[in-house]
């Protein structure tokens, strides 16, 4: 799943949230359906909104939602603008040098290429990917021609308008886009396994908060409600625990 390849070193960590007194601010992108998006009422919605609210309930935390653009989502966590990242963020060794993660709430799922034609030139063509993601990193590492965009929507638009030959992103993100395209878009090539599952990002100083979310995630895995929620939002073919 998503992502972020850190381009700058972050050396200052904040003091952490006091669970006895403070509201826990849940940071998300709000632009990566069905994981997270802004609905017609202007509210954060999607799988991670439902999941986050349930985790906060089980952890007996008072939580509120904060929207932040993807490319600054880790720096703004570290600087204290919110207390968690719950935004389809893959757990990677690179990120763990800067922040901690909860236990994964989604298993690793493959990334796929989507194009307008079955014979799209994946190796020699232009591949669109959201900036600062594990997908954009993979495209660059493979020596493909990378075109980076600020949002997932822009990567898909680049394929539709001919700026890119294909888009490379999470299968769970691109699957619904393909299904709703009425044959305009299709998966091409082989799936690529990336990342170590999706978890909640937190400051390294917030060990108590991490423990609470870990316990809540484990309880949802144990009672089957987490798998049911994954299938609700991503379909019967989604990867579950």
Long-range contacts (C-beta under 8 A, 24 or more apart in sequence): 1-35, 1-88, 1-89, 1-90, 1-106, 1-108, 1-109, 1-170, 1-172, 1-195, 1-197, 1-198, 2-32, 2-70, 2-87, 2-88, 2-89, 2-90, 2-130, 2-133, 2-134, 2-135, 2-170, 2-198, 3-70, 3-88, 3-89, 3-90, 3-130, 3-132, 3-133, 3-134, 3-135, 3-136, 4-70, 4-73, 4-74, 4-89, 4-95, 4-132, 4-133, 4-134, 5-94, 5-132, 5-133, 5-134, 5-136, 5-137, 6-74, 6-94, 6-95, 6-97, 6-98, 7-132, 8-75, 10-74, 10-75, 10-78, 10-98, 12-78, 12-79, 13-78, 13-203, 13-204, 13-205, 14-78, 14-79, 14-80, 14-203, 14-205, 15-205, 16-203, 16-205, 16-206, 16-208, 16-209, 17-83, 17-206, 17-209, 19-61, 19-208, 19-209, 19-212, 22-83, 23-62, 23-63, 23-64, 24-56, 24-61, 24-62, 24-63, 24-64, 24-83, 24-84, 24-209, 25-63, 25-64, 25-65, 25-66, 25-81, 25-82, 25-83, 25-84, 26-52, 26-56, 26-63, 26-64, 26-65, 26-66, 26-82, 26-83, 26-84, 26-86, 27-66, 27-67, 27-68, 27-73, 27-76, 27-77, 27-81, 27-82, 27-83, 27-84, 27-85, 27-86, 27-87, 28-52, 28-65, 28-66, 28-67, 28-68, 28-85, 28-86, 28-87, 29-67, 29-68, 29-69, 29-70, 29-73, 29-87, 29-88, 30-67, 31-70, 31-151, 31-152, 31-153, 32-70, 32-87, 32-88, 32-152, 32-173, 33-173, 33-176, 34-172, 34-176, 34-233, 34-234, 35-87, 35-88, 35-172, 35-173, 35-233, 36-86, 36-87, 36-88, 38-67, 46-233, 47-229, 47-230, 47-232, 47-233, 47-234, 48-86, 48-87, 48-88, 50-229, 50-233, 51-86, 51-105, 51-220, 51-226, 51-229, 52-84, 52-86, 54-216, 54-220, 54-225, 54-229, 55-105, 55-200, 55-213, 55-216, 55-217, 55-220, 56-216, 58-215, 58-216, 58-219, 58-220, 59-212, 59-213, 59-215, 59-216, 60-212, 61-212, 69-150, 70-130, 70-131, 70-132, 70-150, 70-151, 71-131, 71-132, 71-150, 74-98, 74-99, 74-201, 77-201, 77-202, 77-203, 78-203, 83-202, 83-203, 83-206, 83-209, 84-200, 84-201, 84-202, 84-209, 84-213, 85-200, 85-201, 85-202, 86-200, 86-201, 87-201, 88-170, 88-173, 88-198, 89-198, 89-199, 89-201, 90-134, 90-194, 90-195, 90-196, 90-197, 90-198, 91-195, 91-196, 91-197, 91-198, 91-199, 92-134, 92-195, 92-196, 95-201, 99-201, 99-202, 99-203, 99-204, 100-201, 100-202, 100-203, 100-204, 100-206, 100-207, 100-210, 101-199, 101-200, 101-201, 101-202, 102-199, 102-200, 102-202, 102-210, 102-213, 102-214, 102-217, 103-199, 103-213, 103-214, 103-217, 103-218, 104-196, 104-197, 104-198, 104-199, 104-217, 105-197, 105-198, 105-199, 105-200, 105-217, 105-220, 105-226, 106-197, 106-198, 106-230, 106-239, 107-197, 107-239, 107-240, 107-241, 108-193, 108-194, 108-195, 108-196, 108-197, 108-239, 109-170, 109-171, 109-172, 109-238, 109-239, 110-171, 110-191, 110-192, 110-193, 110-194, 111-135, 111-138, 111-168, 111-169, 111-170, 111-171, 111-191, 111-192, 111-193, 111-194, 112-168, 112-169, 112-170, 112-171, 112-174, 112-187, 112-189, 112-191, 112-192, 113-166, 113-167, 113-168, 113-187, 113-188, 113-189, 114-156, 114-159, 114-166, 114-167, 114-168, 114-169, 114-174, 114-177, 114-178, 114-185, 114-186, 114-187, 114-188, 115-159, 115-165, 115-166, 115-167, 115-185, 115-186, 115-188, 116-159, 116-160, 116-184, 116-185, 116-186, 117-186, 117-188, 118-186, 118-188, 120-165, 120-166, 120-188, 121-165, 122-165, 122-166, 122-188, 122-189, 125-164, 125-165, 125-166, 126-163, 126-164, 126-165, 127-164, 127-165, 127-166, 127-167, 127-168, 128-154, 128-155, 128-156, 128-158, 128-159, 128-163, 128-164, 128-166, 128-167, 128-168, 129-155, 129-167, 129-168, 129-169, 130-154, 130-155, 130-169, 133-169, 134-194, 134-195, 135-168, 135-169, 135-170, 135-194, 136-168, 138-168, 138-192, 138-194, 139-168, 156-185, 159-185, 160-184, 160-185, 168-192, 172-234, 172-238, 175-234, 175-235, 175-237, 176-235
